[in-house]
Each structure stands twice: as structure tokens, then as C-alpha cells.
Amino acid sequence: SQMTRAKVELLDAESFSWTYENKRDKRWHELYGELLKFKEAHGHCNVPKKYHENQRLGSWVDYQRTLYRQTKRPDPERNPEAISAERIRLLEAVNFRWTTAKGKGLELTTANLNEEEEDSNHSS
């Protein structure tokens, strides 16, 4: 499928990189694009970890949160390079939540995905 001009402009506005240094970067940006599609469809970025429609995206979102937590841990477990500042910026630009279930660190489920959509629709 081809990307619409509006999507290209959205990615350009978020400083999306159209070239990749390696396969890992390419995969990250592909999944970031899937996250943008999810947000467009659902009004938020809170993909459940076990999202049946796209399990790869659910796992990726959960992993981004894990990497972010690793950058914020107190020493000596802290890994400031677990996720790059650029990736954090791109995720935060689309209102990505670093914690789930309103900051309690609980796993999102498909059941409460609908609640998230309702909350998003009422707050718009």
C-alpha cells in the first residue's frame, strides 16, 4: 500500500528519518509507522502488549517502555543508551505513554483498549 501525502507530511514534521543505518533502525522505524497508524485508528498510542490484531506491534510498544525504564533506573543498573534520545523524542511527539494503566505500570489488555479509545474521544 502507498503512503498518503498527509502521512508523509506527518512523518516529516516529526523528523522521521527516511534512510536507515542498519536493519534494526529500519525495523524500529517500520514499527513506529505502525504505531502512527494505530494512533490514527484509535486516537492514542496505548497498544496492548497482547494486541491480537498486531502482536508484533504490541510487543514492540512494551519493549520501548522497558528500554525507557532502563534509562531511568538508579545506578548501577542504569543503561542511558538503552533507547536513544531521538527515539524518545519521536515517541513523545505522538503522546506515547511510558507507563500503562494510568501510571501504575500495569499491562494494557485488549479489553481496556476500548476504555482508552473512549477516554480519548471524550477528551478531544
C-alpha positions as CSV (number, residue, x, y, z in Angstrom):
1,S,0.0,0.0,0.0
2,Q,1.1,3.5,-0.7
3,M,1.5,6.1,2.0
4,T,-0.7,9.2,1.7
5,R,0.8,12.6,1.4
6,A,-0.7,13.5,4.8
7,K,1.2,10.6,6.4
8,V,4.4,11.6,4.7
9,E,4.0,15.2,6.0
10,L,3.3,13.9,9.5
11,L,6.4,11.8,9.5
12,D,8.4,14.7,8.0
13,A,7.1,17.0,10.8
14,E,8.3,14.5,13.4
15,S,11.8,14.5,11.8
16,F,11.3,10.9,10.6
17,S,14.5,9.5,9.0
18,W,13.9,8.1,5.5
19,T,17.2,6.3,5.5
20,Y,18.5,3.6,7.8
21,E,21.9,2.8,9.1
22,N,21.1,-0.8,9.7
23,K,18.2,-3.4,9.8
24,R,17.5,-2.7,13.4
25,D,16.9,1.0,12.7
26,K,14.8,0.1,9.7
27,R,12.7,-2.3,11.8
28,W,12.2,0.3,14.5
29,H,11.0,2.9,12.0
30,E,8.7,0.4,10.4
31,L,7.1,-0.3,13.8
32,Y,7.0,3.4,14.6
33,G,5.0,3.8,11.4
34,E,2.6,1.0,12.5
35,L,2.2,2.8,15.8
36,L,1.3,6.0,13.9
37,K,-1.4,4.0,12.0
38,F,-2.7,2.6,15.3
39,K,-2.9,6.1,16.7
40,E,-4.7,7.3,13.7
41,A,-7.3,4.5,14.0
42,H,-7.7,4.5,17.8
43,G,-6.8,8.1,18.9
44,H,-3.9,7.0,21.2
45,C,-0.7,5.0,21.3
46,N,-1.6,2.6,24.1
47,V,-1.2,-0.7,22.2
48,P,-2.0,-3.7,24.4
49,K,1.0,-5.9,24.9
50,K,-1.0,-8.9,23.7
51,Y,-2.8,-7.0,20.8
52,H,-4.3,-9.8,18.7
53,E,-4.6,-7.7,15.6
54,N,-0.8,-6.9,15.6
55,Q,1.1,-8.9,18.2
56,R,4.4,-7.6,16.8
57,L,3.4,-4.0,17.5
58,G,2.1,-4.8,21.0
59,S,5.4,-6.5,21.9
60,W,7.4,-3.6,20.4
61,V,5.5,-1.0,22.3
62,D,6.1,-2.9,25.5
63,Y,9.8,-3.3,24.7
64,Q,10.1,0.5,24.2
65,R,8.7,1.0,27.7
66,T,11.2,-1.5,29.0
67,L,14.1,0.3,27.3
68,Y,12.9,3.6,28.6
69,R,12.8,2.3,32.2
70,Q,16.3,1.0,31.8
71,T,17.5,4.6,31.0
72,K,15.8,5.9,34.2
73,R,17.0,3.3,36.7
74,P,19.3,4.3,39.5
75,D,22.9,3.3,39.2
76,P,24.4,0.8,38.8
77,E,21.6,-0.9,36.7
78,R,21.0,2.2,34.7
79,N,21.6,2.0,31.0
80,P,21.4,5.5,29.5
81,E,21.8,4.2,26.0
82,A,19.0,1.6,26.1
83,I,16.9,3.8,23.9
84,S,18.1,6.9,22.0
85,A,17.1,10.4,22.8
86,E,15.8,10.7,19.2
87,R,13.5,7.7,19.7
88,I,12.3,9.1,23.0
89,R,11.5,12.4,21.3
90,L,9.7,10.7,18.4
91,L,7.6,8.6,20.7
92,E,6.8,11.6,23.0
93,A,5.9,13.7,20.0
94,V,2.9,11.4,19.4
95,N,1.9,11.4,23.1
96,F,3.3,7.9,23.8
97,R,2.8,6.8,27.4
98,W,5.8,5.4,29.2
99,T,3.7,3.8,31.8
100,T,0.4,2.0,31.4
101,A,-2.9,1.8,33.3
102,K,-2.6,5.5,34.3
103,G,0.9,5.2,35.6
104,K,0.6,2.1,37.6
105,G,2.8,0.0,35.4
106,L,0.1,-2.5,34.7
107,E,-0.2,-4.3,31.4
108,L,-2.8,-2.9,28.9
109,T,-5.2,-5.5,27.6
110,T,-7.5,-5.6,24.6
111,A,-10.4,-5.1,27.0
112,N,-9.2,-1.8,28.3
113,L,-8.1,-0.7,24.8
114,N,-11.8,0.3,24.3
115,E,-11.7,2.3,27.5
116,E,-8.6,4.2,26.3
117,E,-10.4,5.0,23.0
118,E,-13.5,6.2,24.9
119,D,-11.3,8.4,27.1
120,S,-9.5,9.7,24.0
121,N,-12.8,10.5,22.3
122,H,-14.2,12.3,25.3
123,S,-11.1,14.5,25.8
124,S,-10.9,15.6,22.2
